[in-house]
Amino acid sequence: MKKVVMTLAFALGLTGLHAQTENNSGFNKWSIELAGGLTKPQKPFAEGYFTSTPSPWVGDIGVRYMFNNKFGLKADFGYNSFTNKSNSIEFDSKYYRIDLQAVANLGRIMNFETWTNTFGLLGHAGFGVGQLKGDNFTGKDRVGNFIAGVTGQIRLSDRIALTGDFSTILNSTQDHTFDGTYVPENRGFSGLLFNGTIGLNVYLGKNNKHADWTVMSSDNTDISALENKIIDLEAQIKKIPAQKEVVIEKQVSPAQVADNDLIKKMINDKYYSVYFDFNKSTPIENSTAAIDVVLNYLRKNPSASLDLVGYADQVGKAEYNERLSNARATNVKTIFEKAGIASSRLNVVANGADTSIQKDSDEARRLARRVTFIVK
């Protein structure tokens, strides 16, 4: 057990150092973590002393900083209360600790975004100091500690995520049992306890998204900038006043008709397409112009409907590529819906892998990963 947690700590420490060199723009980096729940001190205990399984209670508050969307650091303070079970000898002990931990965003490392934008997973490990005290203690027992755990996340909004954490804490140089019995010359990692908590991540900053939920492209480009542009575009569209119906007939010039038909032809001829990075379903930043053109056309032509045709490159299995092409077209459809286009006017078509484009050319595959449009 000790070898496993020590290896995790070493790995997280190395990744934390590497993280400082990675792209970190376009998203919030700071967050506050609040949690409370149940605890179970496992050892050491004197004979006749034990707690409920699990027993209340534990509280934790922390501050976290992310270098990028995968790695960061957090400092946290924890409090545990240990009391006897009904048929145990009575005791009442308290445990206070403070730790500095490396954090790895396992959800981004394992590409959770390919199947969910709601659930996340963090791993954390680090070292700190603590103090045990209580009615049975002779003074205060100061200890060192190693902590490691995993935190599940459910994204509630751009500012808040619900969390569930399970952590293991190993105490070193613990000279008392958790019930307060003195243990002379006790060295090494002798103390062991488990914590299970439920809490909240509160994200701080001016950007729309935190590092926990930011997806980077294959060349390490932060595509949250694209998402911010889309949000700004939607805000501008909402500011445009709705056109009032006019009873008086209005003459439409041939030039206006020709211009309208030209845009429709260019859309249908795939001059305006939305592109994606390998194995991703969120559009790349350069696709905002195409989205803008098609949005404007749909707003100016309320009777028009639109097919959104998704494609993938030929890498991977056919079933997976069909799902990926569907996810790409669905995500673009969601952008149009948020911009005010009725869902009934939008139809998703999943075409899977585009076999008309070369499979063994990187540049060709980049062109294959797209969503095109057909105006009807």
Solvent accessible surface area in square Angstrom, and as a share of the most:
residue,aa,sasa,rsa
1,M,130,0.58
2,K,102,0.43
3,K,170,0.72
4,V,103,0.59
5,V,11,0.06
6,M,90,0.40
7,T,88,0.51
8,L,70,0.35
9,A,14,0.11
10,F,139,0.58
11,A,46,0.36
12,L,11,0.06
13,G,33,0.32
14,L,94,0.47
15,T,44,0.26
16,G,8,0.08
17,L,119,0.59
18,H,105,0.47
19,A,0,0.00
20,Q,109,0.48
21,T,114,0.66
22,E,39,0.17
23,N,53,0.27
24,N,54,0.28
25,S,66,0.43
26,G,27,0.26
27,F,5,0.02
28,N,7,0.03
29,K,54,0.23
30,W,128,0.45
31,S,0,0.00
32,I,55,0.28
33,E,21,0.10
34,L,79,0.39
35,A,28,0.22
36,G,31,0.30
37,G,24,0.23
38,L,82,0.41
39,T,2,0.01
40,K,38,0.16
41,P,0,0.00
42,Q,93,0.41
43,K,97,0.41
44,P,28,0.18
45,F,51,0.21
46,A,25,0.19
47,E,169,0.76
48,G,33,0.32
49,Y,42,0.16
50,F,79,0.33
51,T,5,0.03
52,S,38,0.24
53,T,108,0.63
54,P,70,0.44
55,S,3,0.02
56,P,80,0.51
57,W,130,0.46
58,V,2,0.01
59,G,13,0.13
60,D,27,0.14
61,I,87,0.44
62,G,3,0.03
63,V,69,0.40
64,R,1,0.00
65,Y,58,0.22
66,M,0,0.00
67,F,33,0.14
68,N,0,0.00
69,N,4,0.02
70,K,66,0.28
71,F,19,0.08
72,G,0,0.00
73,L,67,0.33
74,K,18,0.07
75,A,49,0.38
76,D,6,0.03
77,F,91,0.38
78,G,0,0.00
79,Y,45,0.17
80,N,0,0.00
81,S,9,0.06
82,F,0,0.00
83,T,52,0.31
84,N,43,0.22
85,K,86,0.37
86,S,113,0.73
87,N,114,0.59
88,S,12,0.08
89,I,91,0.46
90,E,136,0.61
91,F,10,0.04
92,D,53,0.27
93,S,1,0.01
94,K,52,0.22
95,Y,0,0.00
96,Y,67,0.25
97,R,12,0.04
98,I,97,0.49
99,D,4,0.02
100,L,106,0.53
101,Q,1,0.00
102,A,12,0.09
103,V,4,0.02
104,A,3,0.02
105,N,0,0.00
106,L,46,0.23
107,G,0,0.00
108,R,8,0.03
109,I,73,0.37
110,M,105,0.47
111,N,58,0.30
112,F,28,0.12
113,E,20,0.09
114,T,52,0.30
115,W,163,0.57
116,T,16,0.10
117,N,88,0.45
118,T,57,0.33
119,F,95,0.40
120,G,6,0.06
121,L,47,0.23
122,L,5,0.03
123,G,6,0.06
124,H,6,0.03
125,A,4,0.03
126,G,7,0.06
127,F,103,0.43
128,G,20,0.19
129,V,92,0.53
130,G,9,0.08
131,Q,39,0.17
132,L,0,0.00
133,K,67,0.29
134,G,26,0.25
135,D,124,0.64
136,N,61,0.31
137,F,18,0.08
138,T,105,0.61
139,G,55,0.53
140,K,107,0.45
141,D,4,0.02
142,R,167,0.61
143,V,7,0.04
144,G,21,0.20
145,N,4,0.02
146,F,2,0.01
147,I,3,0.01
148,A,8,0.06
149,G,10,0.10
150,V,74,0.42
151,T,14,0.08
152,G,28,0.27
153,Q,5,0.02
154,I,65,0.33
155,R,56,0.21
156,L,104,0.52
157,S,52,0.34
158,D,56,0.29
159,R,92,0.33
160,I,63,0.32
161,A,0,0.00
162,L,65,0.32
163,T,12,0.07
164,G,34,0.33
165,D,29,0.15
166,F,109,0.45
167,S,5,0.03
168,T,13,0.08
169,I,0,0.00
170,L,10,0.05
171,N,0,0.00
172,S,21,0.14
173,T,50,0.29
174,Q,0,0.00
175,D,37,0.19
176,H,8,0.04
177,T,6,0.04
178,F,0,0.00
179,D,1,0.00
180,G,3,0.03
181,T,57,0.33
182,Y,122,0.46
183,V,44,0.25
184,P,87,0.55
185,E,158,0.71
186,N,24,0.12
187,R,157,0.57
188,G,41,0.39
189,F,60,0.25
190,S,26,0.17
191,G,0,0.00
192,L,24,0.12
193,L,0,0.00
194,F,53,0.22
195,N,7,0.04
196,G,30,0.29
197,T,13,0.08
198,I,122,0.62
199,G,11,0.10
200,L,67,0.34
201,N,3,0.02
202,V,46,0.27
203,Y,4,0.01
204,L,75,0.37
205,G,45,0.43
206,K,190,0.80
207,N,37,0.19
208,N,51,0.26
209,K,27,0.11
210,H,0,0.00
211,A,0,0.00
212,D,1,0.01
213,W,10,0.03
214,T,0,0.00
215,V,13,0.08
216,M,16,0.07
217,S,10,0.07
218,S,87,0.56
219,D,106,0.55
220,N,59,0.30
221,T,55,0.32
222,D,8,0.04
223,I,8,0.04
224,S,2,0.01
225,A,34,0.26
226,L,0,0.00
227,E,40,0.18
228,N,31,0.16
229,K,97,0.41
230,I,15,0.08
231,I,74,0.37
232,D,79,0.41
233,L,32,0.16
234,E,21,0.09
235,A,46,0.36
236,Q,111,0.49
237,I,9,0.04
238,K,154,0.65
239,K,163,0.69
240,I,95,0.48
241,P,111,0.70
242,A,92,0.71
243,Q,177,0.79
244,K,182,0.77
245,E,177,0.79
246,V,112,0.65
247,V,150,0.86
248,I,139,0.71
249,E,166,0.75
250,K,179,0.76
251,Q,173,0.77
252,V,91,0.52
253,S,43,0.28
254,P,115,0.72
255,A,75,0.58
256,Q,109,0.49
257,V,74,0.42
258,A,61,0.47
259,D,81,0.42
260,N,49,0.25
261,D,80,0.42
262,L,97,0.48
263,I,53,0.27
264,K,70,0.30
265,K,126,0.53
266,M,54,0.24
267,I,0,0.00
268,N,46,0.24
269,D,71,0.37
270,K,92,0.39
271,Y,150,0.57
272,Y,51,0.19
273,S,10,0.06
274,V,0,0.00
275,Y,64,0.24
276,F,3,0.01
277,D,25,0.13
278,F,97,0.40
279,N,39,0.20
280,K,27,0.11
281,S,16,0.10
282,T,31,0.18
283,P,4,0.02
284,I,39,0.20
285,E,55,0.25
286,N,129,0.66
287,S,2,0.02
288,T,31,0.18
289,A,68,0.52
290,A,9,0.07
291,I,1,0.00
292,D,49,0.25
293,V,42,0.24
294,V,0,0.00
295,L,1,0.00
296,N,64,0.33
297,Y,14,0.05
298,L,0,0.00
299,R,92,0.33
300,K,158,0.67
301,N,26,0.13
302,P,104,0.65
303,S,114,0.74
304,A,10,0.08
305,S,39,0.25
306,L,1,0.01
307,D,13,0.07
308,L,0,0.00
309,V,8,0.05
310,G,0,0.00
311,Y,29,0.11
312,A,1,0.01
313,D,6,0.03
314,Q,45,0.20
315,V,56,0.32
316,G,55,0.53
317,K,156,0.66
318,A,76,0.59
319,E,113,0.51
320,Y,77,0.29
321,N,4,0.02
322,E,96,0.43
323,R,149,0.54
324,L,18,0.09
325,S,0,0.00
326,N,66,0.34
327,A,34,0.26
328,R,0,0.00
329,A,0,0.00
330,T,54,0.31
331,N,45,0.23
332,V,0,0.00
333,K,41,0.17
334,T,51,0.30
335,I,18,0.09
336,F,0,0.00
337,E,62,0.28
338,K,127,0.54
339,A,4,0.03
340,G,59,0.57
341,I,8,0.04
342,A,52,0.41
343,S,57,0.37
344,S,109,0.70
345,R,42,0.15
346,L,10,0.05
347,N,77,0.39
348,V,41,0.24
349,V,49,0.28
350,A,35,0.27
351,N,73,0.38
352,G,7,0.07
353,A,31,0.24
354,D,11,0.05
355,T,110,0.64
356,S,100,0.65
357,I,38,0.20
358,Q,124,0.55
359,K,110,0.47
360,D,127,0.66
361,S,32,0.21
362,D,91,0.47
363,E,105,0.47
364,A,15,0.12
365,R,48,0.18
366,R,112,0.41
367,L,91,0.45
368,A,1,0.01
369,R,21,0.08
370,R,27,0.10
371,V,0,0.00
372,T,2,0.01
373,F,1,0.00
374,I,71,0.36
375,V,6,0.04
376,K,134,0.57
